[in-house]
Amino acid sequence: MSAKIYSGIEGIKLPEFNFDNISAYNKATEKYIDELKAVCKANSNHKDVGEVIKFPVADGYALYMVYSMEPLELIHIGIMDGYQFEYVDLMTPERVSEQIEKNRRIAELFSKKL
């Protein structure tokens, strides 16, 4: 069974990219992601719900937030370039959990001071 992908959540507006004020845009995207996460967490208490997974695409990442694990439902986070991952609908709950852990470990690795 393939994952269901949503383009957003009704009532939560995707911020419009602003070349003139990147700082304001970054704050707006943080708020957008926090609002998405709150709705996801209200939907389920699964540990992975509300987590963001990312896949490298071109010069950036395709971002998705976990809305539900059973059945698997993801929300595309169309910020910045709005990249999408070609095979995201083929993800399984197990692969999503693995991707969350992989992303966490990579972030941890690059946040360490040498």
C-alpha positions, -999 to 999 in steps of 0.1 A, spaced: 0 0 0 14 34 -9 17 64 13 -9 92 10 7 126 4 -10 159 13 0 193 0 -8 210 33 -34 214 60 -65 236 55 -62 268 75 -24 267 77 -10 290 50 23 282 34 46 312 37 53 331 4 90 333 -4 104 367 0 138 376 -16 138 410 1 135 397 36 149 362 40 150 365 78 112 371 79 107 343 55 127 319 77 107 329 108 75 324 89 86 289 77 95 280 113 60 291 124 44 271 96 63 239 105 54 244 142 17 248 133 18 217 111 35 197 139 8 208 164 -19 195 141 -1 163 135 5 157 172 -32 163 179 -40 136 153 -18 109 168 5 101 197 29 79 177 65 90 184 72 97 147 41 118 140 51 154 135 87 145 126 102 159 94 119 137 69 140 150 41 154 136 8 182 152 -12 169 167 -45 190 189 -69 206 216 -47 183 212 -17 159 189 0 123 176 -4 107 179 30 77 160 44 61 158 78 46 126 92 9 131 97 0 94 104 19 62 105 -10 38 102 -20 44 75 11 62 63 2 98 55 28 126 49 25 163 44 47 179 17 64 210 31 68 232 0 91 258 14 121 273 -4 122 256 -38 93 232 -29 112 201 -41 93 168 -41 108 133 -38 98 112 -68 93 80 -48 79 94 -15 46 75 -22 65 42 -20 76 49 16 65 25 43 62 32 80 94 12 86 113 33 60 99 65 74 112 56 109 146 47 94 147 80 76 139 100 107 167 82 126 191 87 97 183 124 95 187 127 133 221 111 132 234 132 103 222 164 121 239 152 153 272 145 134 273 179 118 264 197 151 294 183 169 323 206 175 356 192 166 
